[in-house]
Amino acid sequence: MVALGLKVYVTRLIPKPGLDLLCSFADTRIWEGELPPPREVLLQQVKEVDGILSLLTDTIDTELMDAAPNLRVVSNYAIGYDNIDVQAATERGIMVCHTPGVLTDTTADFAFTLLACVARRVMEAVRYVREGRWKTWGPMLCLGYDLYGSTLGLIGLGRIGGAVAKRATGFEMRTLYFDVNRQPSLEEELGLTCVDLDTLLRESDFISLHTALTSETYHMIGAEQFKMMKNTAILINTSRGQVVDQEALYEALASGEIAGAGLDVTDPEPIDADDPLLKLDNCVVVPHIASASIATRTLMATMAAENLIAALQGRMPRNPVNPQVLDKR
C-alpha cells in the first residue's frame, strides 16, 4: 500500500524487484536514461522528495541536500558511498544507507576472472582468431603465466579480499596480504601471511587491490611501487580507479616493467576511448562490471529499496552508514 504523501526519486533504472518495492510504497519517479541524470535535472527532481535511491555516479552534496528540504534518506545502490557527503547528511538528520556484503562473492569471482584473463592472454588470443591470424598450432603462441603455485598479493583483506584469498587456495597459491588490520583467524584458516606493502610488491606474481579509496590510498600504486614489482607481475584492480596512478601504470605496462593489468575500475570513469591504456595488448579494461551478475544486482536493488523504506518508516535500516541519525530523530 502506497504511503500517502511520500515521494521517492530513483536516479537510474535498477532491477525490477527493487523498483516494485518502492512503487508499492511511495510515489516513485525514476530517471530512465542510460547516463546519470544531469545535475540540473537532479536538483529539480529532488525538491519535494523524502527519499533518494542513488548510484555512485550521483553527487549527493550540500547543494543537493539544501535543494531537498524534505529529504530524510539517501539509499546508495553500492558498497561505497564516497559520492555522498555523509557529514552534511548527518548534520541535516538525513539517513545514509548502502549495500555492503552482497557483492562479496560476485566481485571475488570477477577478480579471478580478470586475473586469469590477463595471465593467459585471453583477449589477445580472441583478437588473434578474429583477425584471421590463426594459421596453425604453435608452441610459442600466446604464452602466458600459470596461476597454480604462484604468489598472490592482496592489498586489503576485507570481505572481498578474504573471499579472493579463499579462492586462491583452490589454485594452491601462496597468498600474502597487506592491511592496516591483521586477520589472525583468516591467516590460520587459509594459510595467509601478513607482510608490509614493499614485501608484497616485491614477492607477488599477482597483485589484487581490495582497498577503500581514502586520502591514504589515493595513488598508493604509482611509479615507485611499479619499480618494486617483478617484471612478470600482473596487477588487478576491482576496488577504485584512483587507487592506481594510471599514467604510471601505462608507463610500467608499455615499458615491460610489469607484465599486465586487469582493470574493472578506472580514473576517470568511463575511461576515454582514446586513453593509451586501451591500445596495450597487456591491459584488459572492462566497464565496472565486477558485481554484474543477475542475482547480485537484483539483491542490491532489493536491499537498497528496503533500506530506504525502513528509514522512511522510522525504523533502523539493515545497512545504515550513520545510524546515529535515527537516535536524533
C-alpha positions in Angstrom: 0.0 0.0 0.0 1.4 3.4 -1.1 2.2 5.6 1.9 0.3 8.8 1.4 2.4 11.9 0.6 5.8 10.1 0.4 7.9 10.8 -2.7 11.0 8.9 -3.8 13.4 9.6 -6.7 15.5 6.8 -8.2 18.4 8.1 -10.2 18.6 5.1 -12.7 16.8 2.0 -13.7 17.6 -0.8 -11.3 16.3 -4.4 -11.4 12.5 -4.7 -11.3 12.1 -6.3 -7.8 13.7 -3.2 -6.2 11.5 -0.8 -8.2 8.4 -2.8 -7.5 9.0 -2.4 -3.7 9.5 1.3 -4.0 6.5 1.8 -6.3 4.3 -0.1 -3.9 5.4 2.1 -1.0 5.6 5.6 -2.3 5.1 7.9 -5.2 8.2 6.9 -7.1 9.9 8.7 -10.0 12.7 7.1 -12.0 15.3 8.5 -14.3 15.3 6.1 -17.2 18.3 7.4 -19.2 21.4 5.3 -19.7 23.6 8.1 -18.4 23.1 9.6 -14.9 20.6 12.5 -14.7 22.2 15.8 -15.5 22.9 17.9 -12.4 20.2 20.5 -13.1 17.6 17.7 -13.6 18.7 16.0 -10.3 18.4 19.3 -8.4 15.0 19.9 -9.8 13.6 16.4 -9.2 14.6 16.3 -5.5 12.8 19.4 -4.4 9.9 17.6 -2.9 11.3 14.1 -2.3 11.5 12.3 1.0 14.0 9.7 -0.2 16.6 9.2 -3.0 17.9 5.9 -4.3 21.2 7.0 -5.7 24.2 5.4 -7.5 27.9 6.2 -7.2 27.7 8.4 -10.2 25.4 10.8 -8.4 26.9 13.5 -6.3 24.8 14.0 -3.1 26.4 17.1 -1.6 25.2 20.1 0.5 23.8 21.9 -2.6 21.6 18.9 -3.4 20.5 18.4 0.3 19.6 22.1 0.6 17.6 21.8 -2.6 15.6 18.9 -0.9 14.2 20.2 2.3 12.0 17.1 2.9 14.8 14.7 2.3 15.1 12.0 5.1 17.1 9.2 3.5 19.7 8.6 0.7 20.0 4.9 -0.1 23.1 4.2 -2.2 23.0 1.3 -4.6 26.6 0.4 -3.9 29.0 -0.8 -1.3 30.8 2.6 -1.3 29.3 5.9 -0.5 32.1 8.4 -1.3 29.6 10.2 -3.7 27.7 11.3 -0.6 28.7 14.0 1.9 27.8 11.8 5.0 28.8 14.5 7.5 26.5 17.0 5.9 23.7 14.4 5.7 24.1 13.6 9.4 24.0 17.3 10.4 20.7 17.6 8.5 19.2 14.4 10.0 19.4 12.5 6.7 20.0 8.8 6.9 22.5 7.4 4.5 22.4 3.7 3.6 24.4 1.4 1.3 24.5 -2.3 0.2 27.6 -4.0 1.7 28.3 -7.7 1.7 26.0 -8.6 -1.2 28.8 -8.0 -3.7 31.5 -10.0 -2.0 31.4 -13.4 -3.8 30.5 -12.0 -7.2 33.3 -9.4 -7.1 35.8 -12.0 -5.8 34.8 -14.3 -8.7 35.4 -11.5 -11.1 38.8 -10.5 -9.7 39.8 -14.1 -10.5 38.2 -13.8 -13.9 40.4 -10.8 -14.7 43.4 -12.4 -13.2 43.1 -15.5 -15.4 42.2 -13.5 -18.4 45.3 -11.3 -18.2 47.6 -14.1 -17.1 46.6 -16.4 -20.0 46.3 -13.5 -22.5 42.7 -14.4 -23.4 41.8 -11.1 -25.0 44.9 -11.2 -27.2 44.1 -14.7 -28.3 40.5 -13.8 -29.1 41.7 -10.9 -31.3 44.3 -13.2 -32.9 41.5 -15.6 -34.0 39.1 -12.8 -35.1 41.7 -11.1 -37.2 42.3 -14.3 -39.2 45.9 -14.7 -38.0 45.4 -18.2 -36.6 47.1 -20.5 -39.2 48.3 -23.4 -37.1 49.0 -24.6 -33.5 52.3 -23.1 -32.3 54.4 -23.9 -29.3 55.2 -20.2 -28.7 51.7 -18.9 -29.4 50.2 -16.6 -26.7 52.4 -17.9 -23.9 51.1 -16.8 -20.5 51.5 -17.3 -16.8 50.2 -20.1 -14.5 48.0 -19.3 -11.6 48.6 -22.5 -9.7 51.6 -22.5 -7.4 52.1 -18.7 -7.8 52.2 -16.0 -5.2 49.2 -13.8 -4.8 49.4 -10.4 -3.0 46.2 -8.9 -1.7 46.2 -5.2 -0.8 43.2 -5.1 1.6 41.7 -8.1 3.4 38.2 -7.0 4.0 35.2 -9.1 2.8 36.2 -9.2 -0.8 39.9 -9.6 -0.2 39.1 -12.5 2.1 36.9 -14.1 -0.5 39.6 -13.8 -3.1 42.0 -15.5 -0.6 39.6 -18.4 -0.2 39.5 -18.9 -4.0 43.3 -18.8 -4.2 43.5 -21.9 -2.1 42.0 -23.9 -5.0 44.9 -22.9 -7.1 47.4 -23.8 -4.4 48.7 -20.2 -4.4 50.9 -18.7 -1.7 48.9 -15.7 -0.5 50.4 -12.6 1.1 48.3 -9.7 2.3 48.8 -6.1 3.4 46.2 -4.4 5.6 46.2 -2.0 8.5 44.1 -4.5 10.4 45.5 -8.1 10.8 43.2 -11.0 10.4 44.7 -13.8 12.5 41.7 -16.1 12.0 41.9 -15.9 8.2 45.7 -16.3 8.4 45.2 -19.6 10.2 42.3 -20.8 8.2 43.7 -20.0 4.8 47.5 -20.0 5.4 47.8 -16.3 4.7 50.9 -14.3 5.5 50.7 -10.6 6.6 53.5 -8.6 5.2 54.4 -4.9 4.7 53.5 -3.3 1.4 57.0 -3.3 0.0 57.5 -7.0 0.6 54.1 -7.8 -1.0 55.1 -5.8 -4.1 58.5 -7.5 -4.4 57.3 -11.1 -3.9 53.9 -11.3 -5.6 53.3 -12.7 -9.1 49.7 -11.3 -9.0 48.6 -8.2 -7.0 44.9 -7.7 -6.4 43.6 -4.4 -5.0 40.7 -4.5 -2.5 41.1 -1.3 -0.5 38.7 1.6 0.0 39.5 4.9 -1.5 40.8 7.3 1.1 43.4 10.1 1.2 45.9 7.5 2.3 45.1 5.1 -0.6 44.8 7.6 -3.4 47.5 6.7 -6.0 49.0 4.3 -3.5 50.2 2.3 -6.5 52.4 4.5 -8.6 55.7 4.7 -10.3 57.7 3.9 -7.2 55.6 0.8 -6.5 55.8 -0.5 -10.1 59.6 -0.4 -9.8 59.4 -2.8 -6.9 57.3 -5.3 -8.7 58.6 -8.3 -10.7 58.6 -7.7 -14.5 56.3 -10.7 -14.7 53.8 -9.2 -12.2 50.2 -8.7 -13.1 48.0 -6.0 -11.3 44.3 -6.5 -10.8 42.0 -3.6 -9.7 38.4 -4.2 -8.7 38.4 -1.5 -5.9 38.6 2.1 -7.1 40.3 3.6 -10.1 42.0 6.4 -8.1 44.0 3.9 -6.0 46.3 3.5 -9.1 48.2 6.2 -10.8 47.1 5.4 -14.4 49.8 7.4 -16.1 52.4 5.4 -14.1 50.6 2.2 -14.9 50.7 2.9 -18.6 54.5 3.6 -18.4 55.0 0.4 -16.5 53.0 -1.7 -18.9 54.4 -0.1 -22.1 58.0 -0.5 -20.9 57.6 -4.0 -19.7 58.2 -3.0 -16.1 55.3 -5.3 -15.2 53.7 -7.9 -17.4 50.0 -7.0 -17.4 47.0 -5.4 -15.7 43.3 -6.1 -15.5 41.0 -3.1 -14.6 37.4 -3.2 -13.6 37.7 0.4 -12.4 39.5 3.4 -14.0 40.2 7.1 -13.3 38.1 8.7 -14.6 35.1 6.5 -15.3 34.3 6.0 -18.0 37.8 5.9 -19.4 38.3 7.9 -22.5 38.2 5.8 -25.7 41.5 7.3 -26.8 43.3 6.5 -23.5 46.6 4.9 -24.3 45.9 2.1 -21.9 43.3 0.8 -24.3 45.9 0.4 -27.0 48.0 -2.0 -25.0 47.7 -5.7 -25.5 48.7 -6.5 -22.0 46.0 -4.4 -20.4 42.3 -5.6 -20.1 39.8 -2.9 -19.2 36.1 -3.6 -18.5 33.3 -1.2 -17.6 33.0 -1.6 -13.8 31.1 -5.0 -14.1 32.6 -6.9 -11.1 29.2 -7.1 -9.4 27.3 -7.6 -12.7 25.5 -10.9 -12.1 21.8 -11.1 -12.3 21.4 -12.4 -8.8 23.7 -9.9 -7.2 22.4 -6.8 -8.9 18.8 -7.9 -8.1 19.7 -8.4 -4.5 21.4 -5.0 -4.4 18.2 -3.4 -5.8 16.0 -5.1 -3.2 18.4 -4.2 -0.3 18.6 -0.5 -1.4 14.9 -0.3 -1.6 14.3 -2.0 1.8 16.9 0.4 3.4 15.1 3.4 2.0 11.6 2.1 3.1 12.8 1.3 6.6 14.3 4.7 7.1 11.1 6.5 5.9 9.1 4.3 8.3 11.3 5.4 11.2 12.9 2.0 11.5 16.6 1.3 11.6 17.6 0.2 8.1 19.6 -3.0 7.6 22.7 -1.1 6.3 23.0 2.4 7.7 26.1 4.5 7.3 25.1 7.0 10.0 22.8 5.2 12.4 23.0 8.0 14.9 20.6 10.0 12.8 17.7 7.7 13.9 18.5 8.4 17.6 18.4 12.1 16.9 15.0 11.8 15.4 
